[in-house]
Amino acid sequence: MTATSSAPKGPASYFPAIEKKYGRPIAEWKTLIRTSPLVKHMELVAWLKTEHAMGHGHANALVAHTLAEPKGE
């Protein structure tokens, strides 16, 4: 059997594990990233790792997905 085509791809594939492990919905993490004074990808990844004890892969996936979204201005 193969995985269903509706399964999330790329960074979003980490979202269920991130929510389960760190206890916050993805929308909340994205808000934290967007409201951070940091703007560079690796600065945000390091911040999530340091301040929120997030693993590198999870932090990287969240930052990549959030920064790829339109700014919504």
Predicted model as a PDB file, atoms N, CA, C, CB and O in Angstrom, pLDDT in the B-factor column:
MODEL        1                                                                  
ATOM      1  N   MET A   1       0.837  -1.189   0.000  1.00 48.00           N  
ATOM      2  CA  MET A   1       0.000   0.000   0.000  1.00 48.00           C  
ATOM      3  C   MET A   1       0.880   1.250   0.000  1.00 48.00           C  
ATOM      4  CB  MET A   1      -0.951  -0.001   1.219  1.00 48.00           C  
ATOM      5  O   MET A   1       1.986   1.250   0.541  1.00 48.00           O  
ATOM      6  N   THR A   2       0.374   2.292  -0.606  1.00 52.00           N  
ATOM      7  CA  THR A   2       1.108   3.554  -0.638  1.00 52.00           C  
ATOM      8  C   THR A   2       0.394   4.576   0.224  1.00 52.00           C  
ATOM      9  CB  THR A   2       1.257   4.073  -2.085  1.00 52.00           C  
ATOM     10  O   THR A   2      -0.777   4.413   0.566  1.00 52.00           O  
ATOM     11  N   ALA A   3       1.112   5.626   0.569  1.00 52.00           N  
ATOM     12  CA  ALA A   3       0.530   6.698   1.376  1.00 52.00           C  
ATOM     13  C   ALA A   3      -0.535   7.418   0.564  1.00 52.00           C  
ATOM     14  CB  ALA A   3       1.621   7.693   1.852  1.00 52.00           C  
ATOM     15  O   ALA A   3      -0.452   7.487  -0.663  1.00 52.00           O  
ATOM     16  N   THR A   4      -1.531   7.950   1.252  1.00 53.00           N  
ATOM     17  CA  THR A   4      -2.590   8.663   0.549  1.00 53.00           C  
ATOM     18  C   THR A   4      -2.054   9.968  -0.007  1.00 53.00           C  
ATOM     19  CB  THR A   4      -3.786   8.925   1.478  1.00 53.00           C  
ATOM     20  O   THR A   4      -1.118  10.550   0.541  1.00 53.00           O  
ATOM     21  N   SER A   5      -2.651  10.424  -1.098  1.00 57.00           N  
ATOM     22  CA  SER A   5      -2.176  11.643  -1.733  1.00 57.00           C  
ATOM     23  C   SER A   5      -2.528  12.884  -0.917  1.00 57.00           C  
ATOM     24  CB  SER A   5      -2.754  11.761  -3.129  1.00 57.00           C  
ATOM     25  O   SER A   5      -1.992  13.961  -1.177  1.00 57.00           O  
ATOM     26  N   SER A   6      -3.417  12.752   0.061  1.00 68.00           N  
ATOM     27  CA  SER A   6      -3.797  13.905   0.875  1.00 68.00           C  
ATOM     28  C   SER A   6      -2.830  14.133   2.040  1.00 68.00           C  
ATOM     29  CB  SER A   6      -5.209  13.720   1.408  1.00 68.00           C  
ATOM     30  O   SER A   6      -2.988  15.095   2.791  1.00 68.00           O  
ATOM     31  N   ALA A   7      -1.843  13.270   2.194  1.00 69.00           N  
ATOM     32  CA  ALA A   7      -0.871  13.441   3.271  1.00 69.00           C  
ATOM     33  C   ALA A   7      -0.067  14.712   3.028  1.00 69.00           C  
ATOM     34  CB  ALA A   7       0.068  12.210   3.375  1.00 69.00           C  
ATOM     35  O   ALA A   7       0.310  15.003   1.893  1.00 69.00           O  
ATOM     36  N   PRO A   8       0.197  15.472   4.097  1.00 75.00           N  
ATOM     37  CA  PRO A   8       0.976  16.706   3.931  1.00 75.00           C  
ATOM     38  C   PRO A   8       2.362  16.418   3.385  1.00 75.00           C  
ATOM     39  CB  PRO A   8       1.088  17.449   5.259  1.00 75.00           C  
ATOM     40  O   PRO A   8       2.957  15.381   3.682  1.00 75.00           O  
ATOM     41  N   LYS A   9       2.866  17.336   2.591  1.00 81.00           N  
ATOM     42  CA  LYS A   9       4.192  17.201   2.004  1.00 81.00           C  
ATOM     43  C   LYS A   9       5.109  18.286   2.558  1.00 81.00           C  
ATOM     44  CB  LYS A   9       4.123  17.279   0.461  1.00 81.00           C  
ATOM     45  O   LYS A   9       4.639  19.295   3.084  1.00 81.00           O  
ATOM     46  N   GLY A  10       6.398  18.077   2.440  1.00 82.00           N  
ATOM     47  CA  GLY A  10       7.370  19.083   2.847  1.00 82.00           C  
ATOM     48  C   GLY A  10       7.287  19.400   4.333  1.00 82.00           C  
ATOM     49  O   GLY A  10       6.998  18.523   5.147  1.00 82.00           O  
ATOM     50  N   PRO A  11       7.545  20.675   4.687  1.00 83.00           N  
ATOM     51  CA  PRO A  11       7.568  21.070   6.096  1.00 83.00           C  
ATOM     52  C   PRO A  11       6.271  20.753   6.836  1.00 83.00           C  
ATOM     53  CB  PRO A  11       7.851  22.540   6.202  1.00 83.00           C  
ATOM     54  O   PRO A  11       6.304  20.426   8.022  1.00 83.00           O  
ATOM     55  N   ALA A  12       5.137  20.845   6.157  1.00 87.00           N  
ATOM     56  CA  ALA A  12       3.848  20.602   6.811  1.00 87.00           C  
ATOM     57  C   ALA A  12       3.713  19.168   7.310  1.00 87.00           C  
ATOM     58  CB  ALA A  12       2.712  20.915   5.854  1.00 87.00           C  
ATOM     59  O   ALA A  12       2.896  18.893   8.189  1.00 87.00           O  
ATOM     60  N   SER A  13       4.504  18.255   6.760  1.00 90.00           N  
ATOM     61  CA  SER A  13       4.422  16.867   7.218  1.00 90.00           C  
ATOM     62  C   SER A  13       4.864  16.729   8.677  1.00 90.00           C  
ATOM     63  CB  SER A  13       5.278  15.966   6.325  1.00 90.00           C  
ATOM     64  O   SER A  13       4.539  15.738   9.330  1.00 90.00           O  
ATOM     65  N   TYR A  14       5.595  17.705   9.184  1.00 92.00           N  
ATOM     66  CA  TYR A  14       6.040  17.692  10.579  1.00 92.00           C  
ATOM     67  C   TYR A  14       4.988  18.223  11.549  1.00 92.00           C  
ATOM     68  CB  TYR A  14       7.301  18.504  10.716  1.00 92.00           C  
ATOM     69  O   TYR A  14       5.099  17.999  12.755  1.00 92.00           O  
ATOM     70  N   PHE A  15       3.978  18.917  11.049  1.00 94.00           N  
ATOM     71  CA  PHE A  15       3.055  19.639  11.924  1.00 94.00           C  
ATOM     72  C   PHE A  15       2.347  18.783  12.975  1.00 94.00           C  
ATOM     73  CB  PHE A  15       2.035  20.309  11.095  1.00 94.00           C  
ATOM     74  O   PHE A  15       2.284  19.201  14.131  1.00 94.00           O  
ATOM     75  N   PRO A  16       1.813  17.611  12.637  1.00 94.00           N  
ATOM     76  CA  PRO A  16       1.166  16.808  13.686  1.00 94.00           C  
ATOM     77  C   PRO A  16       2.118  16.449  14.830  1.00 94.00           C  
ATOM     78  CB  PRO A  16       0.600  15.533  13.083  1.00 94.00           C  
ATOM     79  O   PRO A  16       1.733  16.493  15.999  1.00 94.00           O  
ATOM     80  N   ALA A  17       3.352  16.097  14.494  1.00 95.00           N  
ATOM     81  CA  ALA A  17       4.341  15.742  15.526  1.00 95.00           C  
ATOM     82  C   ALA A  17       4.722  16.958  16.356  1.00 95.00           C  
ATOM     83  CB  ALA A  17       5.599  15.133  14.883  1.00 95.00           C  
ATOM     84  O   ALA A  17       4.926  16.844  17.565  1.00 95.00           O  
ATOM     85  N   ILE A  18       4.820  18.121  15.719  1.00 96.00           N  
ATOM     86  CA  ILE A  18       5.174  19.350  16.438  1.00 96.00           C  
ATOM     87  C   ILE A  18       4.078  19.689  17.443  1.00 96.00           C  
ATOM     88  CB  ILE A  18       5.389  20.530  15.448  1.00 96.00           C  
ATOM     89  O   ILE A  18       4.365  19.990  18.601  1.00 96.00           O  
ATOM     90  N   GLU A  19       2.833  19.641  17.004  1.00 96.00           N  
ATOM     91  CA  GLU A  19       1.724  19.939  17.916  1.00 96.00           C  
ATOM     92  C   GLU A  19       1.697  18.968  19.087  1.00 96.00           C  
ATOM     93  CB  GLU A  19       0.389  19.892  17.169  1.00 96.00           C  
ATOM     94  O   GLU A  19       1.490  19.375  20.230  1.00 96.00           O  
ATOM     95  N   LYS A  20       1.903  17.696  18.810  1.00 96.00           N  
ATOM     96  CA  LYS A  20       1.868  16.681  19.870  1.00 96.00           C  
ATOM     97  C   LYS A  20       3.036  16.856  20.852  1.00 96.00           C  
ATOM     98  CB  LYS A  20       1.905  15.268  19.255  1.00 96.00           C  
ATOM     99  O   LYS A  20       2.843  16.800  22.066  1.00 96.00           O  
ATOM    100  N   LYS A  21       4.228  17.064  20.327  1.00 96.00           N  
ATOM    101  CA  LYS A  21       5.413  17.119  21.180  1.00 96.00           C  
ATOM    102  C   LYS A  21       5.520  18.410  21.988  1.00 96.00           C  
ATOM    103  CB  LYS A  21       6.644  16.958  20.339  1.00 96.00           C  
ATOM    104  O   LYS A  21       5.936  18.384  23.146  1.00 96.00           O  
ATOM    105  N   TYR A  22       5.144  19.543  21.382  1.00 96.00           N  
ATOM    106  CA  TYR A  22       5.364  20.833  22.039  1.00 96.00           C  
ATOM    107  C   TYR A  22       4.093  21.476  22.578  1.00 96.00           C  
ATOM    108  CB  TYR A  22       6.017  21.773  21.082  1.00 96.00           C  
ATOM    109  O   TYR A  22       4.155  22.537  23.201  1.00 96.00           O  
ATOM    110  N   GLY A  23       2.931  20.845  22.346  1.00 95.00           N  
ATOM    111  CA  GLY A  23       1.698  21.250  23.007  1.00 95.00           C  
ATOM    112  C   GLY A  23       1.054  22.558  22.567  1.00 95.00           C  
ATOM    113  O   GLY A  23       0.222  23.109  23.288  1.00 95.00           O  
ATOM    114  N   ARG A  24       1.424  23.055  21.406  1.00 96.00           N  
ATOM    115  CA  ARG A  24       0.806  24.279  20.887  1.00 96.00           C  
ATOM    116  C   ARG A  24       0.342  24.021  19.463  1.00 96.00           C  
ATOM    117  CB  ARG A  24       1.799  25.487  20.938  1.00 96.00           C  
ATOM    118  O   ARG A  24       0.983  23.267  18.731  1.00 96.00           O  
ATOM    119  N   PRO A  25      -0.765  24.636  19.062  1.00 97.00           N  
ATOM    120  CA  PRO A  25      -1.187  24.495  17.662  1.00 97.00           C  
ATOM    121  C   PRO A  25      -0.213  25.214  16.728  1.00 97.00           C  
ATOM    122  CB  PRO A  25      -2.616  25.051  17.469  1.00 97.00           C  
ATOM    123  O   PRO A  25       0.470  26.154  17.135  1.00 97.00           O  
ATOM    124  N   ILE A  26      -0.156  24.771  15.497  1.00 97.00           N  
ATOM    125  CA  ILE A  26       0.756  25.350  14.506  1.00 97.00           C  
ATOM    126  C   ILE A  26       0.484  26.845  14.331  1.00 97.00           C  
ATOM    127  CB  ILE A  26       0.618  24.620  13.152  1.00 97.00           C  
ATOM    128  O   ILE A  26       1.422  27.628  14.182  1.00 97.00           O  
ATOM    129  N   ALA A  27      -0.766  27.241  14.348  1.00 96.00           N  
ATOM    130  CA  ALA A  27      -1.102  28.664  14.189  1.00 96.00           C  
ATOM    131  C   ALA A  27      -0.430  29.508  15.267  1.00 96.00           C  
ATOM    132  CB  ALA A  27      -2.629  28.868  14.239  1.00 96.00           C  
ATOM    133  O   ALA A  27       0.012  30.625  14.997  1.00 96.00           O  
ATOM    134  N   GLU A  28      -0.352  28.984  16.476  1.00 97.00           N  
ATOM    135  CA  GLU A  28       0.297  29.713  17.574  1.00 97.00           C  
ATOM    136  C   GLU A  28       1.802  29.831  17.336  1.00 97.00           C  
ATOM    137  CB  GLU A  28       0.028  29.010  18.921  1.00 97.00           C  
ATOM    138  O   GLU A  28       2.389  30.889  17.562  1.00 97.00           O  
ATOM    139  N   TRP A  29       2.421  28.747  16.880  1.00 97.00           N  
ATOM    140  CA  TRP A  29       3.853  28.796  16.573  1.00 97.00           C  
ATOM    141  C   TRP A  29       4.129  29.816  15.479  1.00 97.00           C  
ATOM    142  CB  TRP A  29       4.366  27.409  16.146  1.00 97.00           C  
ATOM    143  O   TRP A  29       5.088  30.583  15.563  1.00 97.00           O  
ATOM    144  N   LYS A  30       3.275  29.821  14.443  1.00 97.00           N  
ATOM    145  CA  LYS A  30       3.465  30.756  13.336  1.00 97.00           C  
ATOM    146  C   LYS A  30       3.320  32.200  13.810  1.00 97.00           C  
ATOM    147  CB  LYS A  30       2.462  30.465  12.211  1.00 97.00           C  
ATOM    148  O   LYS A  30       4.047  33.079  13.348  1.00 97.00           O  
ATOM    149  N   THR A  31       2.402  32.445  14.710  1.00 97.00           N  
ATOM    150  CA  THR A  31       2.241  33.793  15.263  1.00 97.00           C  
ATOM    151  C   THR A  31       3.502  34.200  16.021  1.00 97.00           C  
ATOM    152  CB  THR A  31       1.003  33.862  16.195  1.00 97.00           C  
ATOM    153  O   THR A  31       3.969  35.331  15.888  1.00 97.00           O  
ATOM    154  N   LEU A  32       4.052  33.289  16.812  1.00 96.00           N  
ATOM    155  CA  LEU A  32       5.297  33.580  17.536  1.00 96.00           C  
ATOM    156  C   LEU A  32       6.431  33.921  16.563  1.00 96.00           C  
ATOM    157  CB  LEU A  32       5.699  32.376  18.419  1.00 96.00           C  
ATOM    158  O   LEU A  32       7.199  34.853  16.799  1.00 96.00           O  
ATOM    159  N   ILE A  33       6.527  33.171  15.489  1.00 97.00           N  
ATOM    160  CA  ILE A  33       7.584  33.412  14.499  1.00 97.00           C  
ATOM    161  C   ILE A  33       7.368  34.769  13.832  1.00 97.00           C  
ATOM    162  CB  ILE A  33       7.612  32.279  13.430  1.00 97.00           C  
ATOM    163  O   ILE A  33       8.312  35.545  13.690  1.00 97.00           O  
ATOM    164  N   ARG A  34       6.137  35.058  13.425  1.00 96.00           N  
ATOM    165  CA  ARG A  34       5.852  36.319  12.733  1.00 96.00           C  
ATOM    166  C   ARG A  34       6.052  37.546  13.618  1.00 96.00           C  
ATOM    167  CB  ARG A  34       4.438  36.304  12.211  1.00 96.00           C  
ATOM    168  O   ARG A  34       6.425  38.610  13.125  1.00 96.00           O  
ATOM    169  N   THR A  35       5.806  37.406  14.914  1.00 96.00           N  
ATOM    170  CA  THR A  35       5.915  38.555  15.817  1.00 96.00           C  
ATOM    171  C   THR A  35       7.288  38.673  16.465  1.00 96.00           C  
ATOM    172  CB  THR A  35       4.863  38.464  16.890  1.00 96.00           C  
ATOM    173  O   THR A  35       7.538  39.611  17.222  1.00 96.00           O  
ATOM    174  N   SER A  36       8.169  37.737  16.178  1.00 96.00           N  
ATOM    175  CA  SER A  36       9.527  37.801  16.699  1.00 96.00           C  
ATOM    176  C   SER A  36      10.264  38.969  16.038  1.00 96.00           C  
ATOM    177  CB  SER A  36      10.280  36.459  16.457  1.00 96.00           C  
ATOM    178  O   SER A  36      10.036  39.258  14.863  1.00 96.00           O  
ATOM    179  N   PRO A  37      11.142  39.638  16.781  1.00 96.00           N  
ATOM    180  CA  PRO A  37      11.954  40.686  16.155  1.00 96.00           C  
ATOM    181  C   PRO A  37      12.991  40.117  15.180  1.00 96.00           C  
ATOM    182  CB  PRO A  37      12.657  41.505  17.230  1.00 96.00           C  
ATOM    183  O   PRO A  37      13.583  40.862  14.399  1.00 96.00           O  
ATOM    184  N   LEU A  38      13.207  38.818  15.224  1.00 97.00           N  
ATOM    185  CA  LEU A  38      14.156  38.168  14.320  1.00 97.00           C  
ATOM    186  C   LEU A  38      13.507  37.985  12.946  1.00 97.00           C  
ATOM    187  CB  LEU A  38      14.622  36.797  14.897  1.00 97.00           C  
ATOM    188  O   LEU A  38      12.297  37.780  12.854  1.00 97.00           O  
ATOM    189  N   VAL A  39      14.296  38.056  11.895  1.00 93.00           N  
ATOM    190  CA  VAL A  39      13.732  37.903  10.549  1.00 93.00           C  
ATOM    191  C   VAL A  39      14.450  36.865   9.696  1.00 93.00           C  
ATOM    192  CB  VAL A  39      13.762  39.222   9.842  1.00 93.00           C  
ATOM    193  O   VAL A  39      13.871  36.341   8.744  1.00 93.00           O  
ATOM    194  N   LYS A  40      15.702  36.562  10.022  1.00 97.00           N  
ATOM    195  CA  LYS A  40      16.459  35.596   9.222  1.00 97.00           C  
ATOM    196  C   LYS A  40      16.093  34.172   9.617  1.00 97.00           C  
ATOM    197  CB  LYS A  40      17.973  35.822   9.390  1.00 97.00           C  
ATOM    198  O   LYS A  40      15.856  33.860  10.784  1.00 97.00           O  
ATOM    199  N   HIS A  41      16.057  33.322   8.597  1.00 97.00           N  
ATOM    200  CA  HIS A  41      15.647  31.934   8.796  1.00 97.00           C  
ATOM    201  C   HIS A  41      16.408  31.256   9.934  1.00 97.00           C  
ATOM    202  CB  HIS A  41      15.845  31.151   7.515  1.00 97.00           C  
ATOM    203  O   HIS A  41      15.796  30.747  10.873  1.00 97.00           O  
ATOM    204  N   MET A  42      17.736  31.247   9.854  1.00 98.00           N  
ATOM    205  CA  MET A  42      18.514  30.512  10.854  1.00 98.00           C  
ATOM    206  C   MET A  42      18.468  31.171  12.230  1.00 98.00           C  
ATOM    207  CB  MET A  42      19.955  30.390  10.399  1.00 98.00           C  
ATOM    208  O   MET A  42      18.615  30.482  13.240  1.00 98.00           O  
ATOM    209  N   GLU A  43      18.270  32.473  12.295  1.00 98.00           N  
ATOM    210  CA  GLU A  43      18.092  33.140  13.590  1.00 98.00           C  
ATOM    211  C   GLU A  43      16.802  32.651  14.254  1.00 98.00           C  
ATOM    212  CB  GLU A  43      18.061  34.687  13.414  1.00 98.00           C  
ATOM    213  O   GLU A  43      16.769  32.386  15.456  1.00 98.00           O  
ATOM    214  N   LEU A  44      15.749  32.537  13.454  1.00 98.00           N  
ATOM    215  CA  LEU A  44      14.469  32.058  13.990  1.00 98.00           C  
ATOM    216  C   LEU A  44      14.567  30.592  14.422  1.00 98.00           C  
ATOM    217  CB  LEU A  44      13.350  32.225  12.941  1.00 98.00           C  
ATOM    218  O   LEU A  44      14.021  30.208  15.456  1.00 98.00           O  
ATOM    219  N   VAL A  45      15.256  29.788  13.638  1.00 98.00           N  
ATOM    220  CA  VAL A  45      15.449  28.380  13.996  1.00 98.00           C  
ATOM    221  C   VAL A  45      16.205  28.288  15.327  1.00 98.00           C  
ATOM    222  CB  VAL A  45      16.223  27.621  12.870  1.00 98.00           C  
ATOM    223  O   VAL A  45      15.805  27.540  16.219  1.00 98.00           O  
ATOM    224  N   ALA A  46      17.281  29.037  15.456  1.00 98.00           N  
ATOM    225  CA  ALA A  46      18.074  29.017  16.698  1.00 98.00           C  
ATOM    226  C   ALA A  46      17.240  29.489  17.882  1.00 98.00           C  
ATOM    227  CB  ALA A  46      19.331  29.901  16.555  1.00 98.00           C  
ATOM    228  O   ALA A  46      17.353  28.942  18.979  1.00 98.00           O  
ATOM    229  N   TRP A  47      16.409  30.495  17.669  1.00 98.00           N  
ATOM    230  CA  TRP A  47      15.538  31.017  18.730  1.00 98.00           C  
ATOM    231  C   TRP A  47      14.545  29.945  19.192  1.00 98.00           C  
ATOM    232  CB  TRP A  47      14.777  32.273  18.236  1.00 98.00           C  
ATOM    233  O   TRP A  47      14.363  29.750  20.394  1.00 98.00           O  
ATOM    234  N   LEU A  48      13.908  29.255  18.257  1.00 98.00           N  
ATOM    235  CA  LEU A  48      12.971  28.189  18.639  1.00 98.00           C  
ATOM    236  C   LEU A  48      13.682  27.079  19.399  1.00 98.00           C  
ATOM    237  CB  LEU A  48      12.279  27.611  17.396  1.00 98.00           C  
ATOM    238  O   LEU A  48      13.137  26.529  20.356  1.00 98.00           O  
ATOM    239  N   LYS A  49      14.886  26.753  18.980  1.00 98.00           N  
ATOM    240  CA  LYS A  49      15.658  25.710  19.650  1.00 98.00           C  
ATOM    241  C   LYS A  49      16.057  26.139  21.057  1.00 98.00           C  
ATOM    242  CB  LYS A  49      16.903  25.362  18.835  1.00 98.00           C  
ATOM    243  O   LYS A  49      15.961  25.348  21.996  1.00 98.00           O  
ATOM    244  N   THR A  50      16.498  27.366  21.209  1.00 98.00           N  
ATOM    245  CA  THR A  50      16.983  27.856  22.495  1.00 98.00           C  
ATOM    246  C   THR A  50      15.841  28.190  23.460  1.00 98.00           C  
ATOM    247  CB  THR A  50      17.852  29.084  22.284  1.00 98.00           C  
ATOM    248  O   THR A  50      15.831  27.736  24.604  1.00 98.00           O  
ATOM    249  N   GLU A  51      14.899  28.971  22.995  1.00 96.00           N  
ATOM    250  CA  GLU A  51      13.834  29.470  23.869  1.00 96.00           C  
ATOM    251  C   GLU A  51      12.696  28.480  24.084  1.00 96.00           C  
ATOM    252  CB  GLU A  51      13.277  30.736  23.304  1.00 96.00           C  
ATOM    253  O   GLU A  51      12.002  28.547  25.098  1.00 96.00           O  
ATOM    254  N   HIS A  52      12.498  27.563  23.145  1.00 96.00           N  
ATOM    255  CA  HIS A  52      11.357  26.654  23.232  1.00 96.00           C  
ATOM    256  C   HIS A  52      11.761  25.182  23.209  1.00 96.00           C  
ATOM    257  CB  HIS A  52      10.404  26.927  22.102  1.00 96.00           C  
ATOM    258  O   HIS A  52      10.907  24.302  23.106  1.00 96.00           O  
ATOM    259  N   ALA A  53      13.061  24.918  23.305  1.00 97.00           N  
ATOM    260  CA  ALA A  53      13.599  23.551  23.355  1.00 97.00           C  
ATOM    261  C   ALA A  53      13.098  22.681  22.209  1.00 97.00           C  
ATOM    262  CB  ALA A  53      13.238  22.900  24.674  1.00 97.00           C  
ATOM    263  O   ALA A  53      12.834  21.492  22.387  1.00 97.00           O  
ATOM    264  N   MET A  54      12.973  23.284  21.040  1.00 97.00           N  
ATOM    265  CA  MET A  54      12.479  22.566  19.868  1.00 97.00           C  
ATOM    266  C   MET A  54      13.660  21.940  19.144  1.00 97.00           C  
ATOM    267  CB  MET A  54      11.684  23.512  18.920  1.00 97.00           C  
ATOM    268  O   MET A  54      14.748  22.515  19.096  1.00 97.00           O  
ATOM    269  N   GLY A  55      13.443  20.782  18.593  1.00 97.00           N  
ATOM    270  CA  GLY A  55      14.475  20.122  17.800  1.00 97.00           C  
ATOM    271  C   GLY A  55      14.722  20.880  16.504  1.00 97.00           C  
ATOM    272  O   GLY A  55      13.861  21.625  16.035  1.00 97.00           O  
ATOM    273  N   HIS A  56      15.905  20.686  15.930  1.00 97.00           N  
ATOM    274  CA  HIS A  56      16.280  21.428  14.731  1.00 97.00           C  
ATOM    275  C   HIS A  56      15.326  21.186  13.556  1.00 97.00           C  
ATOM    276  CB  HIS A  56      17.687  21.057  14.326  1.00 97.00           C  
ATOM    277  O   HIS A  56      14.904  22.134  12.893  1.00 97.00           O  
ATOM    278  N   GLY A  57      14.991  19.941  13.302  1.00 96.00           N  
ATOM    279  CA  GLY A  57      14.103  19.623  12.176  1.00 96.00           C  
ATOM    280  C   GLY A  57      12.739  20.262  12.313  1.00 96.00           C  
ATOM    281  O   GLY A  57      12.200  20.799  11.346  1.00 96.00           O  
ATOM    282  N   HIS A  58      12.180  20.206  13.505  1.00 96.00           N  
ATOM    283  CA  HIS A  58      10.874  20.810  13.741  1.00 96.00           C  
ATOM    284  C   HIS A  58      10.940  22.329  13.610  1.00 96.00           C  
ATOM    285  CB  HIS A  58      10.353  20.423  15.125  1.00 96.00           C  
ATOM    286  O   HIS A  58      10.075  22.937  12.979  1.00 96.00           O  
ATOM    287  N   ALA A  59      11.959  22.939  14.201  1.00 97.00           N  
ATOM    288  CA  ALA A  59      12.114  24.395  14.124  1.00 97.00           C  
ATOM    289  C   ALA A  59      12.306  24.827  12.672  1.00 97.00           C  
ATOM    290  CB  ALA A  59      13.312  24.865  14.988  1.00 97.00           C  
ATOM    291  O   ALA A  59      11.692  25.795  12.224  1.00 97.00           O  
ATOM    292  N   ASN A  60      13.143  24.121  11.950  1.00 97.00           N  
ATOM    293  CA  ASN A  60      13.412  24.439  10.556  1.00 97.00           C  
ATOM    294  C   ASN A  60      12.142  24.339   9.711  1.00 97.00           C  
ATOM    295  CB  ASN A  60      14.490  23.510  10.000  1.00 97.00           C  
ATOM    296  O   ASN A  60      11.881  25.205   8.876  1.00 97.00           O  
ATOM    297  N   ALA A  61      11.360  23.293   9.925  1.00 95.00           N  
ATOM    298  CA  ALA A  61      10.119  23.106   9.166  1.00 95.00           C  
ATOM    299  C   ALA A  61       9.136  24.240   9.435  1.00 95.00           C  
ATOM    300  CB  ALA A  61       9.474  21.757   9.515  1.00 95.00           C  
ATOM    301  O   ALA A  61       8.535  24.774   8.503  1.00 95.00           O  
ATOM    302  N   LEU A  62       8.970  24.609  10.689  1.00 96.00           N  
ATOM    303  CA  LEU A  62       8.046  25.692  11.038  1.00 96.00           C  
ATOM    304  C   LEU A  62       8.482  27.018  10.430  1.00 96.00           C  
ATOM    305  CB  LEU A  62       7.940  25.828  12.554  1.00 96.00           C  
ATOM    306  O   LEU A  62       7.665  27.737   9.854  1.00 96.00           O  
ATOM    307  N   VAL A  63       9.750  27.340  10.556  1.00 97.00           N  
ATOM    308  CA  VAL A  63      10.249  28.611  10.031  1.00 97.00           C  
ATOM    309  C   VAL A  63      10.132  28.629   8.506  1.00 97.00           C  
ATOM    310  CB  VAL A  63      11.719  28.843  10.465  1.00 97.00           C  
ATOM    311  O   VAL A  63       9.673  29.619   7.938  1.00 97.00           O  
ATOM    312  N   ALA A  64      10.538  27.559   7.845  1.00 95.00           N  
ATOM    313  CA  ALA A  64      10.468  27.506   6.381  1.00 95.00           C  
ATOM    314  C   ALA A  64       9.037  27.690   5.898  1.00 95.00           C  
ATOM    315  CB  ALA A  64      11.030  26.174   5.863  1.00 95.00           C  
ATOM    316  O   ALA A  64       8.791  28.464   4.972  1.00 95.00           O  
ATOM    317  N   HIS A  65       8.103  26.998   6.506  1.00 94.00           N  
ATOM    318  CA  HIS A  65       6.704  27.075   6.090  1.00 94.00           C  
ATOM    319  C   HIS A  65       6.137  28.468   6.359  1.00 94.00           C  
ATOM    320  CB  HIS A  65       5.866  26.010   6.819  1.00 94.00           C  
ATOM    321  O   HIS A  65       5.416  29.017   5.526  1.00 94.00           O  
ATOM    322  N   THR A  66       6.459  29.034   7.508  1.00 96.00           N  
ATOM    323  CA  THR A  66       5.942  30.358   7.873  1.00 96.00           C  
ATOM    324  C   THR A  66       6.511  31.440   6.967  1.00 96.00           C  
ATOM    325  CB  THR A  66       6.270  30.677   9.336  1.00 96.00           C  
ATOM    326  O   THR A  66       5.765  32.298   6.494  1.00 96.00           O  
ATOM    327  N   LEU A  67       7.803  31.419   6.718  1.00 96.00           N  
ATOM    328  CA  LEU A  67       8.424  32.447   5.884  1.00 96.00           C  
ATOM    329  C   LEU A  67       8.012  32.340   4.413  1.00 96.00           C  
ATOM    330  CB  LEU A  67       9.933  32.356   5.998  1.00 96.00           C  
ATOM    331  O   LEU A  67       8.090  33.320   3.673  1.00 96.00           O  
ATOM    332  N   ALA A  68       7.579  31.167   3.996  1.00 94.00           N  
ATOM    333  CA  ALA A  68       7.151  30.981   2.611  1.00 94.00           C  
ATOM    334  C   ALA A  68       5.747  31.528   2.359  1.00 94.00           C  
ATOM    335  CB  ALA A  68       7.199  29.510   2.249  1.00 94.00           C  
ATOM    336  O   ALA A  68       5.353  31.709   1.207  1.00 94.00           O  
ATOM    337  N   GLU A  69       4.998  31.788   3.416  1.00 89.00           N  
ATOM    338  CA  GLU A  69       3.638  32.293   3.265  1.00 89.00           C  
ATOM    339  C   GLU A  69       3.639  33.781   2.922  1.00 89.00           C  
ATOM    340  CB  GLU A  69       2.835  32.046   4.543  1.00 89.00           C  
ATOM    341  O   GLU A  69       4.568  34.505   3.278  1.00 89.00           O  
ATOM    342  N   PRO A  70       2.589  34.231   2.229  1.00 83.00           N  
ATOM    343  CA  PRO A  70       2.464  35.676   1.978  1.00 83.00           C  
ATOM    344  C   PRO A  70       2.376  36.432   3.305  1.00 83.00           C  
ATOM    345  CB  PRO A  70       1.213  35.978   1.099  1.00 83.00           C  
ATOM    346  O   PRO A  70       1.877  35.904   4.298  1.00 83.00           O  
ATOM    347  N   LYS A  71       2.860  37.661   3.309  1.00 70.00           N  
ATOM    348  CA  LYS A  71       2.891  38.457   4.536  1.00 70.00           C  
ATOM    349  C   LYS A  71       1.501  38.830   5.040  1.00 70.00           C  
ATOM    350  CB  LYS A  71       3.693  39.710   4.309  1.00 70.00           C  
ATOM    351  O   LYS A  71       1.342  39.064   6.238  1.00 70.00           O  
ATOM    352  N   GLY A  72       0.503  38.893   4.188  1.00 55.00           N  
ATOM    353  CA  GLY A  72      -0.855  39.203   4.623  1.00 55.00           C  
ATOM    354  C   GLY A  72      -1.032  40.651   5.047  1.00 55.00           C  
ATOM    355  O   GLY A  72      -1.804  40.949   5.959  1.00 55.00           O  
ATOM    356  N   GLU A  73      -0.323  41.541   4.390  1.00 43.00           N  
ATOM    357  CA  GLU A  73      -0.413  42.955   4.761  1.00 43.00           C  
ATOM    358  C   GLU A  73      -1.627  43.614   4.163  1.00 43.00           C  
ATOM    359  CB  GLU A  73       0.827  43.696   4.330  1.00 43.00           C  
ATOM    360  O   GLU A  73      -1.851  44.805   4.378  1.00 43.00           O  
TER     361      GLU A  73                                                      
ENDMDL                                                                          
END                                                                             
